[in-house]
Amino acid sequence: MRLLLVLLVGTGLLAGCGDKPRALAVGPDRTTHSGGIGAEPVRPEAIRAHLEFLADDLLEGRNTGSRGHNLAVKYLRAQCEASGLRGAGAGSGFFQRVPLVRTTVEERETTLEVKAADGTRSLVYGRDFVVMDTHCNTEGGASAGVVFAGFGVTAPEHGYDDYADLDVKGKIVAILAWEAPSSFPPTVQAYYSDGDVKRANAIAHGAIGVLNIASPATEKRLPWTLLLRGVRSNSLRWLNANGQPGGLDDSLKVCAALSRSGAEALFANETHGLAEVFEAAEKGTPPRFALSKSVAIRFRSRHEKVESDNLAAVLEGSDPVLKREYVLYSAHVDHLGIGDAVDGDSIYNGAIDNAWGCAVLLEVARAFAALPERPRRSIIFLFVTGEEAGFLGSDYFACHPTIPQGQIVADINFDGGPTLASAGDVVAFGAEHSSLRAEVQHAASQTGFAVSSDPFPEQGVFLRSDQFSFVKKGIPSIMISLGVNSMQPGVDGLALWKRWLATVYHSPKDDLSQPISYESSARFARFAFQLGYGIAMETKRPRWNDNDFFGKKFEVR
């Protein structure tokens, strides 16, 4: 789970999922099959054994490109091969090498000047501003007038455009970052809050730079100190065949974020002050206007080439036609490595996030490999790198698939979850957007789980893990997790998970000392198996719902 993730899982039944359970082997689009839940049960002890290796201190937090990460993927490969799976990576091997570049800003040589009629003010790096996305060049910058473009959003399907009647060509745009109009539906709001989406929109309107500003509400979720630490520690991008960073356009010369003090310096003595801007934005109507000031930004950064592996294993399907299509399971291997010490511990083990997801996926893969008869479609088990740095491994695989383009019919992603108590429910983030919703309900009914909804969809969990890399390719995708309806008397699962997020998430305390429920984990693995098995047996491919936002936005033409 990425740094910005706030995962709050609800307890209500998923609306519209009241269909009667379908028999596994009966129906107009299914082929009769006796395999059911698999020839061998998923054992809690097996999940625990995988987790004890993957989250051990010896792997030093599995940071992308590190020795610990390399050891983890070698272990995963050995387990997949031992289960009887074959490689689905580059050259029919198990690995797909992901070329990366890591940047480190030379802070003393990086400057931002705010130029007004009455003088120039130099901002302080780390206190007032931070520069982002310096992957295209080791040095560069821009000097231009500034235009405030509200949220920086253009959403024609909602008749909304922050750039309407603004001329930003050759200018630097200041925008309210990581948020969008509250009038949008929650998942649409989350999409338009995305930094990459806003940056691409600025480029499309001719801007040469972006200044990101956090509103007070955003600052509560993403304090400046947390943002600064994230930018300094996670500056990675994958490289294409030409050695250029994927997802970046060098027509945008600079991208920076301003702290509250930096934003106050920019908006001082302007037609609309910062407090007025924040107040108007909270009501959904931020002003848009050209500032009287200009800004000059210069940066210098060091570039380091890094390589890290995705791991892909496959079980070939049994149907002569459908075996050319694939149900994809995914989980990220990486975590945060070694960082600031907390109570004397500096290893960020990432036991729940996401060694647990990898352990569960290994057992799902083993269950598929043990079937007496293979499912109709093929199954790919993908363990990706670089999720914590921005879905890098999954995005690279989605853009450079090792199987024919367009043959992945669905992605089922694992990325941690409430594993500290025995759970009676599961959550499927994003299921409401596609026919996968019915598959989730069916698999849950087969394994004795209730299906709970996400009562806080405005947090955008569906967009904040590796499944979104496949959504952007038009593939119906979901992230599945255990829920928080505890089956243990006197245990409030939701309160337990909220406490974990506040005190353990992305810290060295996410280690093997936690009381993980391996029984629930094994039961969840059986649910995940049943879910993928059902999709693999259907004749029809999963599909986006009619007029769904993501289906229309990323429709494969």
LUMNUDREN-805846 format. One record per residue (C-alpha): x, y, z. Coordinates in steps of 0.001 Angstrom, whole numbers, padded with zeros to 6 digits, always signed. Layout:
# LUMNUDREN-805846
XYZ;...
This chain:
# LUMNUDREN-805846
+000000+000000+000000;+001406+003344-001000;+002284+006190+001330;-000958+008102+000651;-003242+005127+001364;-005809+005494+004146;-007553+002135+004254;-010799+002236+006226;-012875-000876+005683;-016633-000877+006248;-019074-003372+007575;-022222-003029+005448;-023237-005610+002885;-022269-004772-000677;-025338-003162-002234;-026778-004966-005210;-024999-008251-004471;-028014-010154-003260;-028057-012635-006145;-028598-016243-005173;-025323-018207-005120;-024619-020033-008340;-023398-023601-008311;-019759-023691-009317;-020248-026110-012160;-023728-025168-013374;-024857-022346-015631;-025043-021320-019261;-021504-019926-019278;-019746-022520-017152;-018320-025934-017878;-019029-028711-015365;-015922-029307-013267;-015325-031301-010115;-012260-029383-009002;-014256-026918-006898;-012107-025385-004208;-009048-027406-005168;-007693-030851-004510;-005677-029764-001475;-006650-027330+001291;-004728-024141+001975;-002880-024608+005259;-002426-021722+007724;+001015-023111+008561;+002124-022699+004943;+001157-019028+004891;+002957-018485+008178;+006103-020190+006867;+006235-017998+003759;+005616-014878+005827;+008334-015753+008340;+010886-015803+005540;+009670-012821+003502;+009317-010491+006512;+012496-011594+008288;+015053-008927+009257;+017597-010626+006991;+015684-009306+003958;+016087-005760+005292;+012637-004539+004279;+012791-005656+000604;+013385-002168-000805;+013080-001998-004597;+016352-003060-006232;+017929-004130-002938;+019632-007392-002009;+016701-008220+000272;+014222-007746-002563;+016340-009970-004807;+016345-012704-002165;+012571-012433-001822;+011868-012894-005543;+014292-015829-005719;+012371-017479-002893;+009077-016819-004683;+010447-018270-007911;+011600-021420-006129;+008172-021873-004540;+006348-021370-007853;+008615-023795-009660;+008280-026362-006883;+004494-026141-007270;+004801-027123-010923;+004219-023727-012507;+006285-022517-015440;+007789-019109-016050;+005775-016354-017741;+008423-013660-017631;+010919-012545-020247;+012091-015325-022569;+009732-017812-020879;+011720-017507-017677;+010229-016441-014362;+011704-012929-014181;+010991-009661-015951;+013770-007168-015374;+012426-003651-014692;+014952-000896-015543;+014635+002063-013192;+016223+005412-012481;+016475+006823-008960;+016965+010565-008566;+018409+012473-005642;+017952+016234-005674;+021056+018291-004881;+019205+020444-002397;+021872+023136-001982;+021934+023684-005747;+018154+023740-006173;+016391+027089-005865;+012945+028636-006106;+012547+032415-006307;+009236+034250-006072;+009517+037510-008001;+007136+040385-007240;+007087+044072-008151;+008510+044970-004765;+011333+042435-004772;+012370+038782-004948;+012068+036204-002192;+014176+033030-002184;+012385+030026-000669;+014204+027403+001406;+014387+023849+000108;+012761+021369+002462;+011032+024073+004501;+009153+026019+001812;+009333+023778-001249;+010479+020469-002679;+011140+019574-006327;+009594+016427-007781;+010075+014364-010947;+013628+015298-011946;+014053+012027-013859;+014235+013426-017401;+017323+015589-016803;+020004+015983-014163;+019580+019745-014278;+016978+022149-015552;+014339+024639-014583;+011910+027275-015734;+011126+030923-015185;+007611+032150-015968;+004504+033876-014751;+002155+031944-012483;-001507+031146-013080;-003674+029632-010359;-005822+026916-011986;-007973+025792-009054;-007877+022007-008697;-006192+021678-012083;-009019+019435-013291;-010695+019110-016684;-013654+016699-016486;-015837+017069-019589;-018230+014320-018501;-019152+016543-015543;-019044+019836-017419;-016117+020997-015295;-012901+022700-016436;-010507+024626-014194;-008649+025769-017301;-011668+027360-018984;-010834+030942-020049;-007282+030637-018705;-004198+031110-020858;-001454+028973-019312;+000732+028428-022373;+004343+028896-021366;+003275+029547-017755;+003707+027760-014443;+000360+026667-013011;-000318+026536-009278;-002982+023992-008334;-004634+022515-005261;-002993+019109-005256;-004312+015655-004340;-007966+016681-004383;-010798+017347-006825;-014299+018865-006656;-016319+017231-003890;-019371+017284-006172;-017859+014463-008260;-018782+010848-007459;-016205+009486-004987;-014196+007266-007340;-014242+009946-010047;-013049+012453-007470;-010222+010102-006525;-009190+009715-010177;-009027+013458-010824;-007088+013943-007568;-004222+011866-008949;-000977+013782-009458;-000153+012127-012794;-003597+012998-014154;-003216+016636-013096;+000292+016891-014519;-000858+015486-017889;-003729+017968-017928;-001369+020884-017288;+000820+019739-020183;-002218+019404-022442;-003021+023076-021793;+000510+024231-022566;+001947+024779-019070;+005687+024342-018558;+005588+023866-014796;+003354+022856-011888;+003320+024078-008285;+001376+021727-006005;-000325+023274-002961;-002077+021323-000207;-005315+022628+001307;-005757+022380+005105;-007868+019232+004643;-005199+017624+002481;-002490+018613+004960;-004269+016608+007652;-004044+013493+005487;-000605+014291+004098;+001464+016479+006444;+004386+018319+004890;+006927+016218+006803;+005407+013020+005399;+005326+014377+001856;+008917+015558+002110;+010082+012172+003388;+008205+010395+000616;+009695+012561-002154;+013199+012149-000772;+013009+008366-000333;+010845+007156-003233;+012125+008972-006316;+012029+006118-008828;+010681+005796-012382;+010878+002932-014858;+012754+003476-018112;+011553+002669-021609;+013654+001116-024369;+015063+004542-025231;+016164+005127-021657;+013445+007713-021020;+011377+007660-017800;+007920+006213-018342;+004976+008483-017646;+006932+011744-017824;+006950+014347-020569;+009968+016651-020657;+007793+019456-022027;+006936+020005-018354;+010158+021618-017203;+009520+021697-013460;+007196+020151-010906;+007373+021247-007281;+005314+021240-004103;+004954+024204-001760;+004508+023957+001980;+002098+026308+003727;+004893+028881+004165;+005831+028603+000499;+002209+028981-000611;+001759+032041+001609;+004788+033657-000029;+003332+032980-003474;-000157+034351-002710;+000881+037331-000597;-000747+040584-001780;-002561+038876-004672;-006142+039578-005789;-007224+036424-003949;-005315+035511-000799;-004498+031947+000240;-007191+031824+002935;-009809+032969+000415;-008634+030329-002078;-008914+027574+000521;-012359+028697+001638;-013686+028873-001925;-012188+025493-002807;-013910+023895+000177;-017196+025069-001347;-016141+023631-004721;-015594+026962-006509;-011923+028001-006305;-011037+031206-008155;-008838+030905-011237;-006599+033838-012067;-003179+034992-013200;-000944+036039-010324;+001062+039239-010436;+004217+037296-009552;+006548+035100-011542;+008584+032147-010293;+012065+030960-011234;+013024+027368-010376;+016396+025727-010973;+017285+022174-009973;+020194+019781-010078;+019896+016068-009305;+021927+012866-009357;+020675+009895-011354;+021333+006270-010456;+020331+003315-012649;+018585+000578-010684;+017239-002799-011753;+014607-004865-009994;+012587-007897-011019;+008953-008725-011471;+008214-012431-011183;+005562-014101-013357;+004451-017742-013228;+001682-019365-015252;-000666-022327-015166;-001835-023025-018700;-005568-023414-019178;-007284-026516-020541;-009622-024997-023138;-008086-024903-026649;-009405-021359-027208;-009777-019816-023742;-006288-020849-022633;-005017-017950-024739;-006711-015633-022210;-005412-015051-018698;-006785-014375-015245;-004099-012353-013457;-003359-012418-009733;-000946-009758-008469;+000831-008774-005254;+003795-006498-004617;+007009-007823-003095;+008715-004561-002183;+008476-002518+000977;+010425+000460+002364;+013760-001106+003249;+015850+000484+006003;+014829+003926+007259;+014495+006137+010307;+014628+004151+013530;+011490+003801+015654;+012089+002518+019179;+015523+001364+018069;+014304-000565+015003;+015172+000726+011522;+014034-002237+009359;+010668-001661+007696;+009768-005347+007323;+006370-004874+005672;+004930-008077+007124;+001287-007291+006410;+002193-004803+003656;+002849-006897+001681;+004749-010064+002610;+001343-011364+003715;-000126-010776+000236;+002783-012638-001370;+002407-015534+001082;-001312-015810+000329;-000678-015636-003408;+001889-018441-003197;-000722-020680-001597;-003362-019703-004150;-000867-020636-006878;-000110-023962-005200;-003833-024736-004947;-004284-024105-008666;-001250-026216-009557;-002659-029111-007465;-005978-029252-009330;-006701-032621-010951;-007999-030726-013976;-006839-027291-015032;-009342-024422-015401;-010358-023343-018890;-008427-020046-018923;-004772-019724-018052;-003777-018186-014710;-000833-015833-014207;+000652-015185-010767;+002494-011862-010847;+004722-010653-008013;+005725-007061-008756;+008384-004643-007632;+008196-000926-006928;+004608-000582-005710;+005594+001640-002816;+007391+003955-005261;+004320+004367-007472;+003102+001031-008954;+006301+000831-011000;+006512-002925-011512;+002846-003404-012324;+002824-000383-014634;+005898-001695-016422;+004285-005122-016870;+001030-003554-018071;+002969-001496-020632;+005377-004337-021525;+003362-007527-021005;+005172-010843-021423;+001995-012323-022912;+000043-011066-025940;-001425-007593-025375;-005131-007636-024630;-005270-011231-023388;-005564-010425-019663;-009272-010585-018802;-009096-009503-015128;-006674-008600-012354;-007167-009686-008723;-004725-007801-006505;-003622-008470-002902;-002138-005621-000851;-002309-006308+002867;-005449-005841+004917;-006974-006413+008350;-005336-009707+009333;-005037-009186+013091;-008383-010739+014028;-010477-013617+012765;-012641-012057+010045;-016069-013084+008812;-016094-010864+005733;-014126-009755+002706;-013926-006470+000804;-013437-006141-002960;-012365-002592-003806;-013597-001609-007259;-015988-004543-007704;-018913-002166-008186;-017454-001046-011526;-017644-004356-013382;-019123-007826-013623;-016457-008957-011144;-018920-007917-008449;-021066-010997-009090;-017969-013218-009127;-016913-011838-005735;-020327-012547-004245;-020333-016077-005627;-016847-016881-004327;-017708-015467-000902;-020858-017586-000694;-018799-020666-001566;-016313-019997+001256;-018628-018697+003976;-017695-015024+003887;-019980-011999+003891;-019072-009269+001402;-018622-005828+002943;-018516-002516+001130;-016021+000298+001416;-017933+003014+003311;-015191+005583+002594;-014778+005408-001203;-013633+009026-001245;-010286+007718+000044;-009771+006218-003410;-008383+002851-002304;-009320+001396-005704;-006797+003737-007335;-004002+003255-004797;-002474-000106-005464;-001239-002194-008377;-004674-003043-009763;-004915+000501-011115;-002058-000186-013550;-004363-002696-015240;-007480-000528-014960;-005612+002035-017074;-005239-000626-019754;-008993-001219-019794;-008857-004455-017770;-011599-005002-015140;-009679-005210-011868;-010200-005351-008115;-008216-005363-004896;-009458-007930-002376;-008911-007881+001367;-010130-009435+004558;-012776-007291+006221;-013144-006087+009794;-016219-007992+010994;-014383-009843+013742;-015629-013285+014718;-013791-013030+018060;-016039-012020+020978;-015232-008591+022356;-012907-007651+019482;-013768-004554+017441;-012127-005325+014118;-012607-001845+012699;-011074-000158+015751;-008185-002643+015652;-007475-001873+012004;-007726+001890+012461;-005236+001641+015325;-002905-000397+013110;-003063+002260+010390;-002308+005015+012892;+000522+003298+014768;+002010+000489+012655;+001427+001177+008950;+004664+001991+007082;+006733+001702+010232;+009207-000890+011557;+006397-002204+013766;+004827-003961+010767;+006874-007055+011535;+006508-010668+012635;+005688-009766+016241;+002085-008941+015260;-000683-011421+016172;-001631-012316+012576;-004654-014583+012129;-003327-017366+009920;-006630-019260+010029;-008425-016249+008517;-005575-015834+006045;-005937-019418+004828;-009685-019039+004509;-009148-015819+002578;-006767-017671+000240;-009512-020200-000444;-011883-017336-001259;-009276-015797-003590;-008781-019162-005283;-012511-019617-005797;-012811-016100-007220;-010123-016614-009866;-011324-020119-010609;-014846-018880-011337;-013538-016213-013734;-011308-018775-015445;-014265-021114-016033;-016657-018522-017495;-016996-018396-021273;-017666-014646-021212;-014874-012273-020285;-015413-009938-017319;-016723-006575-018506;-017107-003047-017239;-020619-002009-016301;-022534-000012-018885;-021464+003653-018825;-018990+003037-016014;-016522+005899-015608;-013403+003713-015762;-014789+001542-018526;-015393+004609-020687;-012203+006428-019670;-009930+003480-020485;-011986+001680-023093;-009826-000486-025336;-010593+000524-028917;
